[in-house]
Amino acid sequence: MSGENTRPLIIKKKKIVGGDGHHGGAWKVAYADFVTAMMAFFMLMWLLNATTEKQRKGLADYFSPTVALSRTSGGGDGAFGGRSMTSDASLVELGRGGITTTTNHGTTEEEDAKLEAAEAALLGKGGESLLDEAQLRHVAVRLTDQGLIVELFDLPEKPLFKDGTPTPLLRDLIGSIAPVFRDNQQEIAINAFTAAEPVVTRVPRGWDLSTSRAQGTRQILPSLGISDARVARITGHADRKPATSNPLAVRNNRLELVLLRPSSTP
């Protein structure tokens, strides 16, 4: 009996390993962080691709705590940096209120304002347009980092060129937009594009045709009071940059008259 009472007691303790193995939830948190980071990365890539340099500058200024306040600022630090919705209305309208008055790639706010005023005059944003309703159907205007691009294009049965010669329609269109090009003394670029040919030809005509159209457009300008010395370059692009998904569409027969920013000139 005494031997049984003195026998040592053995207690087995099970060591618990941290976590629950593959049934734990820690990996879910790490995976959620990874997915969030990837979503932010793709959003960043999309923004870089879908915005212009000036829009990116505006976004950067919006999130920067050191953005200089405008002279019309009330001193606030909110979304508008102290600006009111009525101060510098043209910048607010164009979504560029975050850009300060410093130079941006060789251009200033004053130069930007001139191009924006030219765009407004052509499209009638501030009142009456320089173009009538029928002419506006042939015109697209956009402001880019390159400058103000005025695009003139064919419509079915209403071409801008006939046998390589400018039609009266084209001369009227250029005559209507000429005041904007006379009032702004920036250099000018002329780009010409053609629709693709429906059949494969032995000698493609697109290059010669687009180049001759650009030359023909340049020859119109002096008669409208626009100095030939302001033409920085003329380019024939043939059918290499179609404006529509259908390369044969007449919409691809077009001209671009560009008021160049100083940073875009050679």
C-alpha positions in Angstrom: 0.0 0.0 0.0 2.8 2.4 0.8 4.4 1.7 -2.6 1.3 2.7 -4.4 1.0 6.0 -2.4 4.5 7.0 -3.3 4.2 6.4 -7.0 4.9 9.8 -8.9 2.0 11.5 -10.6 2.5 12.3 -14.3 0.4 15.2 -15.7 0.4 15.6 -19.5 -0.1 19.2 -20.7 -1.0 19.8 -24.4 1.0 22.7 -25.9 -1.3 25.1 -27.8 0.2 26.4 -31.0 -0.8 30.1 -31.8 -3.6 30.4 -34.3 -5.9 27.7 -35.6 -3.9 26.5 -38.5 -5.6 26.8 -41.8 -8.9 27.6 -40.1 -7.5 30.9 -38.6 -8.6 34.4 -39.8 -5.2 36.2 -39.9 -4.7 35.4 -43.6 -8.0 37.0 -44.4 -6.8 40.4 -43.1 -3.6 40.1 -45.0 -5.5 39.2 -48.2 -7.9 42.1 -47.7 -4.9 44.5 -47.4 -3.4 43.1 -50.6 -6.6 43.5 -52.6 -7.0 47.1 -51.3 -3.5 47.9 -52.3 -4.0 46.4 -55.8 -7.2 48.4 -56.2 -5.4 51.6 -55.3 -2.6 50.8 -57.7 -5.0 50.2 -60.6 -6.9 53.4 -59.8 -3.6 55.3 -59.9 -2.7 53.8 -63.2 -6.1 54.7 -64.6 -5.8 58.3 -63.4 -2.4 58.7 -64.9 -3.7 57.5 -68.3 -7.1 59.3 -68.3 -6.0 62.8 -67.3 -3.9 65.5 -68.8 -0.8 67.0 -67.3 -2.7 70.0 -66.1 -5.4 67.9 -64.5 -2.8 65.8 -62.7 -1.2 69.1 -61.5 -4.6 70.2 -60.1 -5.1 66.9 -58.3 -1.6 67.1 -56.8 -2.2 70.6 -55.6 -5.5 69.6 -54.1 -3.9 67.0 -51.9 -0.8 69.0 -51.1 -0.8 70.8 -47.8 1.5 73.5 -49.1 -0.6 74.8 -52.0 -0.2 78.6 -52.2 -3.4 80.5 -51.7 -4.9 82.6 -54.4 -4.8 86.4 -54.2 -8.6 86.2 -54.0 -8.4 83.6 -51.2 -10.2 84.1 -48.0 -7.5 82.1 -46.2 -9.4 78.9 -45.7 -7.9 75.5 -46.0 -10.8 73.6 -47.4 -11.3 72.0 -50.8 -11.0 75.3 -52.7 -8.0 76.5 -50.6 -10.0 79.6 -49.6 -11.3 80.4 -53.1 -14.9 81.2 -53.7 -16.9 79.6 -56.5 -17.1 83.0 -58.2 -13.4 83.9 -58.1 -11.7 83.0 -61.4 -14.9 81.5 -62.8 -13.3 80.2 -65.9 -10.9 78.0 -64.0 -13.7 76.6 -61.8 -15.8 75.9 -64.9 -12.9 73.9 -66.4 -12.1 72.0 -63.3 -8.6 73.6 -62.9 -9.1 75.7 -59.9 -6.3 73.9 -58.1 -3.6 75.2 -60.4 -1.7 78.2 -59.1 -0.3 81.1 -61.0 3.1 79.5 -61.4 4.4 78.4 -64.8 3.5 74.9 -66.0 5.7 73.4 -68.6 6.5 76.7 -70.1 3.0 78.1 -70.0 1.4 80.5 -67.6 -2.1 81.0 -66.4 -2.4 84.0 -68.7 -1.5 81.9 -71.8 -4.0 79.3 -70.7 -6.7 81.9 -70.3 -6.1 83.1 -73.8 -6.5 79.6 -75.3 -9.6 79.0 -73.1 -11.1 82.3 -74.4 -10.4 81.2 -78.0 -12.1 77.9 -77.3 -15.1 79.7 -75.8 -15.4 82.0 -78.8 -15.4 79.1 -81.3 -18.0 77.1 -79.3 -20.1 80.0 -78.1 -19.6 79.2 -74.4 -19.7 82.9 -73.5 -22.5 83.9 -75.9 -22.6 83.8 -79.7 -20.3 81.5 -81.5 -18.1 82.5 -84.5 -19.5 79.5 -86.3 -23.1 79.1 -87.4 -25.0 75.9 -86.6 -24.3 74.2 -90.0 -20.5 74.9 -89.6 -20.4 73.6 -86.1 -21.4 70.2 -87.4 -17.9 70.1 -89.1 -15.9 71.3 -86.1 -14.5 69.8 -82.9 -12.5 71.9 -80.5 -10.3 70.6 -77.6 -7.7 72.1 -75.4 -4.7 69.8 -74.8 -1.1 69.9 -73.5 -0.1 70.5 -77.1 -2.4 73.6 -77.5 -5.8 74.5 -78.8 -6.8 72.0 -81.5 -9.5 73.0 -84.0 -10.5 69.9 -85.9 -12.4 70.3 -89.2 -13.9 67.1 -90.8 -15.9 65.8 -93.6 -19.6 64.9 -93.4 -21.4 62.6 -95.9 -21.8 64.4 -99.2 -20.1 67.5 -97.7 -16.4 67.1 -98.2 -13.7 69.6 -97.3 -11.6 68.7 -100.4 -12.5 67.7 -103.9 -9.7 66.2 -106.0 -7.2 67.6 -103.6 -8.5 71.1 -103.8 -10.1 72.9 -100.9 -13.9 73.3 -101.3 -15.8 76.5 -100.7 -17.0 74.9 -97.5 -13.5 74.5 -96.1 -12.7 78.1 -97.1 -15.8 79.3 -95.3 -14.9 77.3 -92.2 -11.3 78.6 -92.0 -12.6 82.1 -92.7 -14.9 81.8 -89.7 -12.2 80.6 -87.3 -9.6 83.0 -88.6 -10.3 85.8 -86.1 -9.3 83.5 -83.3 -6.0 82.7 -85.0 -5.4 86.4 -85.8 -6.0 87.4 -82.2 -3.6 84.8 -80.8 0.0 85.0 -82.0 1.1 81.5 -81.1 2.7 79.4 -83.8 0.4 77.1 -85.7 0.6 73.4 -86.7 -1.4 71.9 -89.5 -2.2 68.1 -89.5 -4.1 66.4 -92.2 -5.7 62.9 -92.1 -7.4 60.7 -94.7 -9.9 57.8 -94.5 -8.5 54.4 -95.4 -8.9 53.2 -99.0 -11.5 50.5 -99.5 -9.1 48.3 -101.6 -5.4 47.7 -101.5 -3.8 49.9 -104.2 -0.5 49.4 -105.8 0.7 52.8 -104.6 -1.1 54.0 -101.4 -2.3 57.6 -102.0 -2.9 58.5 -98.3 0.5 60.0 -97.6 0.6 62.3 -100.7 -3.1 63.1 -100.3 -2.9 64.1 -96.7 0.3 66.1 -97.3 -1.2 68.0 -100.2 -4.3 68.8 -98.1 -2.1 70.2 -95.3 -0.2 72.3 -97.9 -3.5 73.5 -99.5 -4.7 74.6 -96.1 -1.5 76.5 -95.4 -1.9 78.4 -98.6 -5.3 79.7 -97.5 -4.1 81.3 -94.3 -2.2 84.4 -95.7 -5.3 85.6 -97.6 -7.1 85.6 -94.2 -4.4 87.8 -92.5 -2.5 84.9 -90.8 1.2 85.1 -91.6 2.7 82.1 -93.2 5.7 82.7 -90.9 3.6 81.5 -88.0 3.2 78.0 -89.4 5.7 75.9 -87.4 5.0 72.6 -89.1 2.6 70.8 -91.5 2.1 67.0 -91.3 0.3 64.5 -93.4 -0.7 61.4 -91.4 -2.5 59.5 -94.1 -4.9 57.0 -92.6 -2.7 56.1 -89.6 -4.8 57.7 -86.9 -8.5 57.1 -87.6 -11.0 59.1 -85.6 -13.6 56.4 -85.6 -13.6 52.6 -85.3 -14.4 52.3 -89.0 -11.2 53.4 -90.9 -13.3 53.9 -94.1 -15.6 56.4 -92.6 -15.6 59.9 -94.1 -15.2 61.3 -90.6 -11.6 60.3 -90.8 -11.0 62.9 -93.6 -10.1 65.8 -91.4 -7.7 68.7 -90.7 -6.3 69.9 -87.4 -5.3 73.6 -87.0 -3.4 73.8 -83.7 -2.6 77.0 -81.8 0.6 75.7 -80.2 1.7 76.3 -76.6 5.3 77.6 -76.4 6.5 74.3 -75.0 5.1 72.4 -78.0 7.1 74.4 -80.6 10.3 72.9 -82.0 
